[in-house]
Amino acid sequence: MQFIGRDKELHQIGQALKQTLNSNLGLTLIETVGIGGVGKTQLAIEFCYRHYDASLQPDEQRYGLIVWIDAQSKSSISKSFHDLAVDAGIHGVDSMDQRQIIQEIKSRLYRSRCPWLLIFDNFEPWDNENPMQLLNNYIPNGSVDANNIGHVLITSRVLLPGFDEKNSIRLGCFHAEESMTFLKLTCGVEEVVNNVESSKELANILGHLPLALAIAAAYMKRCDLSCYEYLKVLQKSHRIVFTEKAYLRNYSIGLGASLSLSIAKVGELSKRVL
């Protein structure tokens, strides 16, 4: 699916990293913060897509190596490093303990002769430890080549304690125009144009939350419903959502409503199969 909007945030990430591209500091950390379902992972993926270039054109912010780490738990980080070690062809991975694997990856990044980007996606601190201390266990101390500086991009639901706020990018929900563009791409231009008011109302009810909109669009496509018809189903199934004046500010309600309809549909289809 085509990536929608977020040009401002992508520019902010690029500028924040670019400021230290030639600073000889050796390492820059950037954090993208936002509630669940707002599109932090997709933003990171799009940034990687736009800035990866193995040819490394001069005077451009490009990376010859991008490493993606599933950082939602200690075990998921360990698995990501183990898989990376296998993919990198590190000899004797199966006989190495986790500490040795992490140290070997860190050493290789440090010695790398090309600019690299390390992504920690959905980072969730554990054991009530300082987030920065936890991350330091997995991040090399700069780069051996000052001209090939390493960068780290972290996505998280909360602003991490100890993190420099000037290097934090806050990601909100879609703007109204972005929501309409998203619905046009997922439901069809004609569908949205013919049901403009219903499409706008649906986007408002779902709080312009990308994940909620995606779930709603998938349901409409699967059940061959228009925005108007889906809105009526949503209203009938979740009357409480529409009686609370504050629902527009509570993104989780919109997400829960659209998700529960999809789960109900899956249950219905499962019964038919079984």
Salt bridges, closest charged atoms under 4 A:
ASP7 OD1 - ARG50 NH1 3.87
GLU46 OE2 - ARG50 NE 2.75
GLU60 OE1 - ARG62 NE 2.97
ASP83 OD2 - LYS79 NZ 2.79
ASP83 OD1 - HIS82 ND1 3.80
GLU104 OE2 - ARG108 NE 2.93
GLU124 OE2 - ARG157 NE 2.94
ASP145 OD2 - ARG113 NH1 3.87
ASP164 OD2 - LYS166 NZ 3.89
GLU165 OE1 - ARG170 NH2 3.95
GLU268 OE2 - LYS265 NZ 3.50
GLU268 OE2 - ARG272 NH2 2.61
